[in-house]
Amino acid sequence: MKRRTCKAVGACGLTLWFAAPVAGATFVVAPNGNDANPGTIAQPWKTIQHAANVVPSGSLVEVRAGIYKELVTVTVSGNATAGPVVFRPFPGEVAIFDGTGVTVPNADIGFFFIDGRDWITIEGFEFRNLTTATAARTPIAIHIRGAAEHITLRDNLIHDITTTNANGNAHGIAIYADAVAPVTSLVLDGNEIHSCKLGSSEAMAINGNVDGFLVIDNLVHDCDNIGIVMIGGEGTAPQPALDRARNGRVENNVVFTIDSLANPAYGGERSADGIYVDGGCCIEIDRNTVHHANLGIEIASEHEGLYSEEVVITNNIVHGCHVAGISLGGYDTNVGGARLVTVVNNSLYRNDSDLTGSGELMLQDDVSDCVVRNNILTAGTQAVIVSNPFTHTQNVVINNNQHHTPAGAAAALYALNNVEYTGFAAWQSGTGQDAASHFGSPGFVAGGVSPDLHLKPSSVCIDAGLTSLLPGTAGLDRDGLLRVAGASVDRGAYEFGSVAPGLGDLSGDGVVDGADLALLLGVWGACVECAEDFDGDGSVTSADLAILLGAWSAG
């Protein structure tokens, strides 16, 4: 099934457009080349930087196998007519950027640096071994700044990007949008980042004036700070109103072993998130798996008076995290909070393995107008389901969930506005929360360190959720199958007995009708990897409309 990449994203309703590349000239770079050559396969250039200085819009730059010690600044752009400038390895070959022996410069440029350029694609490279011990120098594999549109980073392997200084920073991928015009139509697709020592920074960061992004199918693991983060409020953008990542989707990523315990910047604290929204807005976090991070998914703001808001968390698996499964709100009373967050149809399993008392769902400071429904919350032996050590939680609705702990309902632990409750019944009666929820085994296929959180045929969670609570964009479960397969939606991230959507069923409701037609017409024209592009030709046209009409009213 094709990925859907051209939809209205988040509650703010911005539409992302990803146009199809137009064929252009191909240029070749090789270790034995010469920049005075014409850049052909017979007479290649020697440096990627030369290509990044001279190729026209729509060009394809293919890099032959070898080790490249370059730090490349892209000075060219593609455009909507000619298409992007694409940098990639030569087909069937491995091109490696290696930082061994390379001095990280004072300027934060990275192996690839894009500043105020448009329509650039970087795909398929390996980036490795860029290291510094100097606090003022920041190693980065791929770095984007300024205003930019249609930047795609796809299928890159990034590892061993390292700062060894306790006051230092490092990034795998960093987008710092610091202009009045935004970075928009940004795609981070299929990259792997691992084994990075990040100091006070993150493996994959989207920061500042970024308006419209898709983070999909990435693998981030074995790093000593935050895996994927969307940031606002750090003064990155020149105007406060623009200084937040917004209108984006974080989908189908896998993040694991994210642990700041040995990071010298954190003094032995475990505070690294798998996925983190820090002051961002209008973001969907859907169908991801996070495990063995310090915190699984966190929605907060580290800046007083600011919020992460209008965030939708659906169909995610979070298990085995050291501190908490999902956390909402600021870590202290002098920072910001979270509001208008929707947490629906997620499966949380035996988090808080360090027995901190944070539990499966942690409400921190300044949490308001949030909804937590249709989830499965399964605690470990400590039995903490919901924690809330602060007193500024208001208008939070927690209901229609499945609770479980091996210790039983009477031993389950909860807190709301710093009032503690022992036992599921006491929680219900004392708070009015979870009145329509159920306590008992959810009937997972398997537990343990690597659990299988699919539902058994006998599970009480099947058809136990409320379909009316699903956000409009949550049409698929964690497996990419139809979100509703029976009389009602199941609780948790997986839908028992479901099937893949049929051709033409763009909305995922099991039929092809006017809702699907509206989605198709909404992305008419050039569109890369869109679900609406049924014939796969890179655009949505009358041919795709004919296919949809041919499937009309079919499941």
C-alpha positions, 0 to 999 in steps of 0.5 A: 500500500502506498504511503499517504503523504499529501494530506491536511496535517494536524488541527491547523489544517495545512496541506503538504504538497510534494511534487514529482521530480522532472528528469534532468541531466545526470552528473557523476562524482568519483574518487578518481575524478577531476573537477575540471572534467565535464562530470560524465560517467567517463569523465567524472568530477572529483568532489561533491562540493563542485557538483553542489556549486554548479549543477542546474535545477532538475539534475541528478548527482550520482556519487561513485563508491568510495570514502569522501572526507568532504563537508558539503555546502549546497549552493544550488536549488531545484524548482517546481518546473525542473524538479529537485537537485538529487544527490545519491550514490551511483546505483548499486554502490556505497558512497560514504561520508567519513569524518575520521581525521576531519576537524569539525569547524566552528560553523555548524555546517555538517557533512551536508549543509543546506541554507536557504535552498529549495528542492534538494533531495539527499538519499542513500548515503552513509554518514559516519565518524564525525567527532569532536571534544570541543564544546563550541563545535557541533558535529552534524550529518545533515544540517538545514537552515534558513528558508527552504521548501521541498527538502527530502532526506531519504534512506540515509544511514547516519552513525557515530556522530559524536561530541565527547564534551559534557557541554557539547552538542551533536546531531544526526539530522538538524533542521534549524529554520531561522528565517522569516520565511519557513522551511516547508514541505520537509520530508525525512523518510526512511533514514537510520540514525544510531550510535550517536553521542549527542550531548545536549542535542538530539538525533533528529531535530526539527526546530524553529520556523518549520511549517509542514513536515513529514517524518516517516519510516525512520529508525532511530536507536542506541543514542544517548539523547532524544530520538526525534524532536519538534521544537518551539520557543528556543529563539531559533526563528526571528519572530516569536510567532514563527518560532515553532515546528508545526503542521507535521506528521510523525508516522511509522517510525521505530525508536529504541534504546534512547538513554541519557544515563551515560551522557555526560551532559545529564549527570546520570539522569535518564531524561531522553525521550523517544519522540518529543514535542517541545513547544510544537503545534498541530502535530500528529504522532501516529503508528510509531513504536518506541521502546526502551527509551527513558520516556516514550513519547513526551508532549511539553514545553521547556519555556515558561508561558509556552505550550505544546498544543493540538497534538494527536497521539494515535496507534502507537506502541510504547513499552519497556521505557525507563521512566514513563510511557506517555508524558504530558506537561512540563517537568517543573512549575517554571517551564511551559506545559501541554494543552489540547492533546489527544491520546487515543488508541495507543498500547502502553506496556510495562513502562517505568522499569526504573520504578520511578513512580511515573507509570504508564501515563505521566501528567506533569505540570500545566496540563489542560484540555486533553483527552485520553481514551481507547488506550491500553495501559498495562503497568508492571509490578510497581502497578502505577497506571497514572501519575500526576505530582503537580496540581495544575491539571484541568479539563483532562478526560481519561475514559474508555481505556483498558487498565491492567497490572499483575498486582490486580485492580485493588493494588493499582496506583493512580494520582491526579492533581497530586492526590493519590488513589490506591485501587481502580475503584478508588480512582474512578470514584475519587476522580470521576475518570475512567467511568466507562473503562475496564480493569483486567488483562487486555489479552495480548498475544505475548508479554515479556521484554519484547512483547507482541501487543496484538490482541488474542481472539478472546481479548476483552478489548475487541470492539470495546472502544468508541469509534466516535472518539477516533481523530479523523486522520486515524484511519489505520491501526499500527499495522496499517490495517483498517482502524475499524474492523468489527462492530466498533473500534478495538482498544489499543494500537492494533485492530483484531481481524482487520484488513488493508484498505481497498484500492480507492479507499483513501479515508480508510472507512471501508468504502469508496465514496465522496470522502475519498473523491474529496481527498483525491481532488485535494491533491490534484497535480504532481504528487510524490508517493501519494496514496491518491496516485493509484497508477504510480506515475508521480501525479494525480490526474484523470487516470487516477480519478477513473480508477477511483470511480471504478472502485466506487462503493467497493470495500 
